[in-house]
Amino acid sequence: MNNSTIRIFRSAFVIAWLAFFVHGAWAGDLGNAINTVMQANRAAAKAQARIDKTSDEATELLGQYRAVQEQIESAKAYNEQVQKLLDSQQGEMDLLRKQIDDATSIGREITPLMLRMIDSLDAFIKLDVPFLLEERTKRVATLRKMMNRADVADSEKFRRILEAYQIETEFGRTIEAYEAELNLKGKKRMVNFLRFGRIALMYLTLDESEAGVWNQESHSWDALPSEYRASIKKGLRIARKQTAPDLIRIPVSAPEDEQ
């Protein structure tokens, strides 16, 4: 082997070595790059997993937030409705308080009125034609006792007083027959009374021997002639519904002429 051949061989070896060196160095960098990329991918995957997890948690929290918002809106609507009910109930309570106050005031005003009405009724009965005196005076006494009772409401008291007035009004347009005692000439005798409204009040003794009529002007009983006894008997039968209504003759005081 000559020198030229040796130099050529050396050059080829150097070139091969350099090539090998360069190839090995590039291969090492490529491996490092690949490792770096793989690590970066793994890191990115982990980051993406964390992002996905965070996104899921955010979605879940958003759903919970919306659910809470709906509950808040429902609670708000319910509270508004409850407030309307409370306002309505408060209005009713205020109205009831006013009615109670008004009732108390009316009670203070109506009590004297009711007492005056009872007094007027009592005076009227005493001045009226004296029929059913015991029953009517007892009714007035009952009304007076009622006024002292705390367990009877003012409305009920007023109703009973008006009822008594209504009864007295009805007496003026009815016919009635009843049996009761009458003081005749100092003696008490059982007689049949016949009342025509407040126009006439007559009596007929049980033995039909005497008859009389109440004189409202003199407030006394006047004896009637025997000719009226048949009319009174007929009137008693009519009042007791024992015979059909018919015309009968009764004594009625004629009104006095005005001067």
Buried (B, 14 or more C-beta within 10 A) or exposed (E): EEEEEEEEEEEEEEEEEEEEEEEEEEEEEEEEEEEEEEEEEEEEEEEEEEEEEEEEEEEEEEEEEEEEEEEEEEEEEEEEEEEEEEEEEEEEEEEEEEEEEEBEEBEEEBBEEBBEBBEEBBEEBEEBBBBBEEEBEEBBEEBEEBBEEEEBEBEEBBEBBEEBBEEBEEBEEEBBBBEBEBEBEEEEBEBBBBBBBBEBBBBBBEEEEBBBBBEBEEEEBEEBEEEBBBBBBBBBBBBBEEEEEEEBEBBEEEEEEEE
